[in-house]
Amino acid sequence: MKIWWILIIVVLLSVPGAAQDGGASKSVNGYLVQTAATPESYLISNAQEFQSFVIFLPKVTPYKNLPAPPNPDPFLQGHAPNFEHELLVVATGRDRTADPPRLERVESGEDGTRIVRFVLPPRQAETYPYGWAVYTAITLPRIDGETKVEVIDLEKKEEDFPRGDFKRADFKRI
């Protein structure tokens, strides 16, 4: 009898999580070779766009070990979504090798658009590597409407970037 209760509780606890992510499959985290034009997100809908994305996946991991270990990224191992039925949504975090973007939620707009929200957590490391980025990718089922991707960077705050006038120090000649 206890087994049935445990089974019911497990099923009930797993239902809200499945409904919240909009049927998204398991997320994949990995590394990207960062360029000056690396966007904050990709929406990949066909094999040609996917191959353009895979080019930026490094063959080795960004560790200090020499020789560097091979990158275990599933996309380098031949894993690819079925683009007839799925889209690949990728969020990137520039200048970092840790703390990849987290999927916050997938929601449907009133006009039939799907909005995928990621949160980019603050960096934990004091130094930031140049030329590396991390990513989080999820596959979503295709829909008739538009899919939009938003990446919310928790590090960027409005007060961090003064916009206008600031007082200069008055230097007196000695």
PyMOL commands that set and color helices and strands:
alter all, ss='L'
color gray80, all
select helices_A, chain A and resi 2-20+47-54+158-160
alter helices_A, ss='H'
color red, helices_A
select strands_A, chain A and resi 28-33+41-44+86-94+102-108+114-120+132-141+147-153
alter strands_A, ss='S'
color yellow, strands_A
deselect
rebuild
show_as cartoon
